[in-house]
Amino acid sequence: MNLSSGPAASNGTATATAVADAGVRVRPPVVDACSLVYDDAGWRVYLNRLGERAPEYLDVFSASFCRYFGASHTAYRDALALRRQDAVDVLLPPGRPPFDLTAHLADRERQGVTGEFAMGSPERLPDGRTVNEWLLETVRGVTDRVQVWAGLSLRDPAAALRELERSAAAGARGLCVIPFLDGTDPADPRFSPVWDAAAAAGLPVWLHTGHHFARSHPSGLGSWRTVETLAGRHRKLLLVAGHAGWPDVQEMLLTAARHPGVFLEFSSHRPRHMPKPGSGWEPLLHHARGMARDRVLFGTSTWVNPGPTGSLADELAALALPTEVVAAWLSGNAEALAARAAGTRAG
């Protein structure tokens, strides 16, 4: 499957129909719309960025980090109580095998993942490159499988615009912004040139929305109101509401209903919990056959639920949803979004 170009995707309907005609329920292919692809140096940058700007994450998600990296939870907790860097060393000890792109893609194939949107970062690696630069260089030969969505920091609007332009020229196919790490409001008019440039370049923006654990910054950074303001002000901008604005899923869904360039992506939340009363996901499931049908993307956040991606996709497929909706959410809508963005770039 080519995520970079080609005609608009069918939102999974063709796949679903073929499965129904065969009389066998087969889980559709998957596009992970929130993936993290790093080597150990990149993971260190990622963890240190969290530790410096939102240290609560290293505590709240300690079990998830340890499961993902195969580390002792007790050793990690003991180290974190003394010094953050010691805890990172527990997760990433010397002698770990180097990152192997071929092995990564083979694992993706085994999980039924045919494409992924890999989130970058403007942070610097020890060799002087940004994580964005490393990622773009690493996946250059497999852009049909891995799209790079370059990370931007909104601490400096001019620097963000330069990073956007550099990354777009190097092959980035989207952007990633995490407001609570920057302590800035994406809807501040100072950032309008960034969003205008993204829209003109055909670069969708994955925006962290909804709940976060950074106590030093207000919870409203990246709310559905942020998405509503950006979508209304920048009509051609494609926006992916990361984590779907949970717990305000209904408000985010209604925002998407008003703005055709807004999508919801539910990474870091397990599909099997969505039908439970009080989960906050009831509006998404209620409207799955209607307004949510073509606006929802599947994502993992990689380490948050560190089990196999295929298992998370199976949880979605096991919900009481029409087969064509499952196919759209798992890959069809992501393919359609990628094709739409590619059409803007080609134009």
Summary of the structure (lengths in Angstrom):
residues: 347
radius of gyration: 19.1
end to end distance: 22.0
largest distance: 59.5
contacts: 1200
relative contact order: 0.17
helix: 49%
strand: 12%
